[in-house]
């Protein structure tokens, strides 16, 4: 297979312009529950780490390789990557020609709400590399123009089509409880986001949701595929990553986002993203001069 993306997958994207030069990461404007990036690498880019989101992407150029669920995986141009929440993986280029891909990080709650009316739980796709031009085109609908924000009506349709694509490949559906306490789970989520830069106690969440901490933990995990503690930590890291991308000093970022010190930030950042904050900052700086996307 060609080292460049298959033409039929990128039909309609002829004006796509990619950053030139060395390694780099470019982040698009965020939409609630959805993050989008383009990454360009040579060699091993990410050490083992795990997200609290689905990671859904398309390889554009080169060979994308990563370890996932006990096996070494390879994605060729045009293939779709599907990584599930809290599944450890690494990542990098499989050849000396380097790697380029676009990927979005999707909060499980968005899929869960989309599927709830059909009494379906979260889909589990056991093969993380898929040859599916239709699903690739769906993802590229959100990944083509990274300079602009996503439209809410677009996202509604996009989520439905992504859910359909994942179910098509799912070996199993992770069943939700008979009834998820969505209002209380969202209330806890909103409270955690509002107070992300400080320690939040279990009693606080019990007070704002009316659920005991153990019941809340079960419903929160059903809704968001992670625990309240990890959700809070990832929101801190998300803020830290944004501040680093804007050029913030690492010691200042650590203090502003509720970490004890820079080494505390470094340790959790690397576990979540597979690289240190300093490496992330260098990659973001490396992408700035050539930033240009389809318009």
Secondary structure as UniProt FT lines:
FT   TURN            7..12
FT   TURN            14..15
FT   STRAND          24..27
FT   TURN            32..33
FT   STRAND          34..41
FT   STRAND          44..49
FT   STRAND          54..62
FT   STRAND          64..68
FT   TURN            69..70
FT   STRAND          71..75
FT   TURN            77..78
FT   STRAND          80..83
FT   TURN            85..86
FT   STRAND          89..93
FT   TURN            96..97
FT   STRAND          99..106
FT   HELIX           108..116
FT   TURN            117..119
FT   STRAND          122..124
FT   STRAND          129..130
FT   HELIX           133..143
FT   TURN            146..147
FT   HELIX           152..169
FT   STRAND          172..174
FT   HELIX           182..194
FT   TURN            195..197
FT   HELIX           202..209
FT   HELIX           213..224
FT   HELIX           228..245
FT   TURN            246..247
FT   HELIX           250..256
FT   TURN            257..258
FT   HELIX           262..273
FT   HELIX           277..288
FT   TURN            289..290
//
